[in-house]
Amino acid sequence: MKKLLLLIVAAAAAAMSGCGSGLGSCSAAQGGAMVCVEYQSTAFTPELVRQSCSMQMGATYSSGGCPGANRVGRCTVTNGSGAASITQIQSYYAPITAGDAMMICTRINGMWASN
């Protein structure tokens, strides 16, 4: 659980350092649990999302969104405001439980939505 939280925090830090455009996502497995993060921002490009994703150990970039199969829920986090805002939609997958994912979402000040 702690490693998963660190993965989410790392994804959030990557987003703040130059990710996002609405057409890219980055997924990674940690301790058997998969997390996929979609980025939405007018300030960045899909290429920056790909580059940031490639810097995260074991992460995989996709030009599309996160898959819906086996997803237990999503957490939407927005940092910044106006044209400089970056929104991440973090999808959590089994075997992580919805309760654990919701707890992570709360810790990072996100808005939780069950799958």
PyMOL commands that set and color helices and strands:
alter all, ss='L'
color gray80, all
select helices_A, chain A and resi 2-16+46-55+82-84+98-107
alter helices_A, ss='H'
color red, helices_A
select strands_A, chain A and resi 24-30+33-40+60-62+71-79+86-93+111-114
alter strands_A, ss='S'
color yellow, strands_A
deselect
rebuild
show_as cartoon
